[in-house]
Amino acid sequence: MTRHSILEYVKAVKPRYKRGSKEAKTKILDEFIATTGLHRKSAIRLLNRPDQSERRKKSGRPRRYGFETEVTLMKVWETSDR
């Protein structure tokens, strides 16, 4: 399976996995491993990972310069021999 198809399969299985009991999760996980060929721990991480919408915003200061400014600054830096 390709990585893209595995992520599509995760999207389909994840709701059922999240609301399942321990026994149901074990069965779903066994089915998932047999289908994808992933290791058990990798499959658990994929199924428990938060969705894109649930992920937190990147912390830290926002970028100060845009792409165009950054390219210009790199050219000046290279020209001045660093």
N, C-alpha and C positions, 0 to 999 in steps of 0.2 A: 504494500500500500504506500502511496505517496503521503508526504506530510500534510498536504492539503486535504486529501480524502480522510486521513485520520482525524484532523480537526473538525471536518464536517460530521464525522461519526461521533466525536465527543459532544458536539452541539446537540445531536439527536438523543444521546444516551444520558447526558448529564442531569436533566430534570428527574428522570426515573431513578437515577442513582442517588440524588440528593434526598429524595423523600422516602427511600426504601429503608427497611429494617436492616439489621446487621446480616441476617441470612440472605436477604434479597440483594444487598450490596455485594456479598461474596459471589453469588451466582452471576450478577451483572458483570463483575470484575473478571470472573473466569471466562465469560463469553467475550468480553472486550479483548482480553489477552489472546484468546484463541483466534480472534478475527484480525487483530492488528499485528500480532507478533512482538509486541513490546514487553519489556520486563514488568513485573507486577508493581514495583515501586514507581516506575515511570507512569504507568497507567493511573495509579492512585493520585499522583501529583497532577496529572492532566485533568482528571475528573473533579478534583477538589479546588483547582485553580479558579480564582474569581474571573468573571466575564470581563470583557473590555469595558462595559458600562459600569461595572462594580469597582474597577481599579481606581486607586487614589491618583490624584493629580501629582505630577512630578514635583518634588519639593526643591527648594533652593531659589536663588535669584533668577528672574527671567533674563533672557538674552538681551544684551544692550544694543548690539548692532545687528543689522540685517545681513543677508547673504552678500549683496552687492558691496557693502561697506567692508565686509570681512575679506572678500577677494581683493579689493583695492589695498587694504592694509597688508595683506600677505605679499602683494607685489612690491610695495614700498619696503617692507621688511627684508625681502630677498635682495632688492636693489641696493639697499644700504649694507649689504653683507652681514646681515643679522646682528 
